[in-house]
Amino acid sequence: MKILIAEDDFASRKFMLRFLSKYGECDITVDGLEAVDAFLMALEGGDGYDLVCLDIMMPALDGYQTLKAIRDIEKEKGIPDDKRAKIIMTTALNEGRNVTKAFELGCVAYAGKPIDEEKFENVLRKLELIQ
């Protein structure tokens, strides 16, 4: 599995890398703009991401803007829904309106911080990304 982690906080980035690297190759970006660039480069290189984990509160582009940009790129490239990257929002913002907005923009799951590893693994199983 190929994984993109977009996280501006060093401790959170380190945790996500340690946690997710056992499931696949991880690339890390520190803001939404870098994440969009990495996503586009991977697609153009023929090796797109299976999973994208986006923090919502990031500089340059926030998680919502990044999510929309990624979904727009997939649409432009004609990627069918069942082949799109699975995008999980990772954030401390757990208010209902934040969750709703993320799902409306195309995320498949929403994980509150601090990340509960067991719950996160269950989400990955439901998404059929791990056994």
Residue pairs with C-beta under 8 A, 6 or more apart in sequence:
1 23
1 24
1 25
1 50
1 51
1 129
1 130
2 24
2 25
2 27
2 42
2 47
2 48
2 49
2 50
2 51
3 20
3 23
3 24
3 25
3 26
3 27
3 49
3 50
3 51
3 52
3 53
4 26
4 27
4 28
4 29
4 35
4 38
4 39
4 42
4 49
4 51
4 52
4 53
4 85
5 13
5 16
5 17
5 20
5 26
5 27
5 28
5 29
5 53
6 28
6 29
6 30
6 31
6 32
6 34
6 35
6 52
6 53
6 54
6 55
6 58
6 63
6 66
7 13
7 16
7 28
7 29
7 30
7 53
7 55
7 58
7 90
8 30
8 31
8 55
8 57
8 58
8 59
9 55
12 55
12 90
12 113
13 28
13 30
15 115
16 26
16 28
16 53
16 90
16 115
17 26
17 28
19 115
19 117
19 120
20 26
20 51
20 53
23 124
23 129
23 130
24 50
24 51
27 38
27 42
27 49
29 35
29 37
29 38
30 58
31 58
31 59
31 60
31 61
32 54
32 58
32 59
32 60
32 61
32 62
32 63
32 65
32 66
32 69
33 60
33 61
33 66
34 60
35 52
35 54
35 61
35 66
35 70
36 61
36 66
36 69
36 70
36 73
39 48
39 49
39 52
39 70
39 73
39 85
40 73
42 48
42 49
43 73
43 77
48 79
48 85
49 85
50 85
50 86
50 129
51 85
51 86
51 87
51 88
51 124
51 127
51 129
52 70
52 85
52 86
52 87
52 88
53 87
53 88
53 90
53 111
54 63
54 66
54 67
54 87
54 88
54 89
54 90
54 107
55 63
55 89
55 90
55 91
56 62
56 63
56 64
56 89
56 90
56 91
56 93
56 98
56 102
57 63
57 91
57 92
57 93
58 66
61 69
63 89
63 91
63 102
64 101
64 102
64 105
67 87
67 89
67 102
67 105
67 106
67 107
68 105
68 106
70 85
70 87
70 106
71 84
71 87
71 105
71 106
74 84
74 85
84 106
86 108
86 109
86 127
86 129
87 106
87 107
87 108
88 107
88 108
88 109
88 110
88 111
88 120
88 123
89 102
89 107
89 109
89 110
89 111
90 111
90 113
90 115
91 98
91 110
91 111
91 112
91 113
92 112
92 113
94 112
99 110
102 110
103 110
108 127
109 123
109 126
109 127
111 119
111 120
111 123
121 130
124 130
125 131
